[in-house]
């Protein structure tokens, strides 16, 4: 059997473990509880603008902290607001 040579490389996993990950709060939840039924109002432009970037794209779940059900409701609301011409399809 051939032995592999080991090189002394810095371990990337070890370097990343020093970061503390803080769980983001879902912006859709009310008082820490999931609203039932899950609905995001397409007329709530302040919330929808927070969940889109400068180019007008829908921001990913990892960045916003949304749960999967919240993200589906958000994307549905953003698409409705775009169709109703309340927010633009493209950014500035």
N, C-alpha and C positions, 0 to 999 in steps of 0.2 A: 504494500500500500504506500502510495505517495503521501508524504506529509505536506500540508500547506504551510507556507511561511506566513507568519503573522507579523503585520506591520503595526507600529505604534501610531495609530491614528486617533485623534480625539473622537470620542463617542458622541454622536449628535443627540442620541436619546438622553444621555446623561445631562447634557447641557440644557435641554428643553425642560427637564423635570423641575428645574428651579423656579419656573414660572408658576404662579398660583392662578388657577382658573376660577373666576367668579361667575357663577351662573347668572345669566341675564334674565331679567324679568320680562315676561310676556306683556307687550304694550296693550294687548286686547283685553286681558283679564281685568276684572273689576274687584278690588279688594282681595286680590289673590285667588279669586274663584273664577272658573270658566263660565262665561255667560251662556245660558241655555235659552233658546237655540243660539248656536254660534252664528252671529250676524255682525257684519261691519257695515255701517251706513256709508253709502257712496257719496253722500253730501257732506261728510265730515272731512273737509279738505285739509285741515291742519294735521290730522292723523295720517292721511294718505300721503301728504308731502313728506312727512318724516320717514315713510316707508318706501320712498322712491329716491333715486340718486339724482345728480344734476343732469344726467342725460335723459331722465325720465324712465329709467328701467326700474323694475321691481327689485328691491334689495333682498338678498338671500336670507334664509332662516338663521344661518349661523351668525350673521351680523346683527339682525334685529332681535334675536332671542325668542321669536315666535314658535309656538308649537305647530305641529303639522296641520291641525284643524284650523288654527288661527291663520296660518299662512294661506291656506286655500280660500278662506273667507276674505282675507286682505287682497289677494290677487283678483278675486271675483269683483270686489268693490272697486279696485283701481281700474279694471277693464270697463266696468259700467260707467265710472266717472269719465273715462276717456271717451267712450261712445257718446255720452251726454255733453261733451265738450266742456266739462268742468275743470279738467286738467289736460295738459297737452300730451300727445303721443311721444314727442321728442322734447329734449331739454332746450335750454336757452340757446 
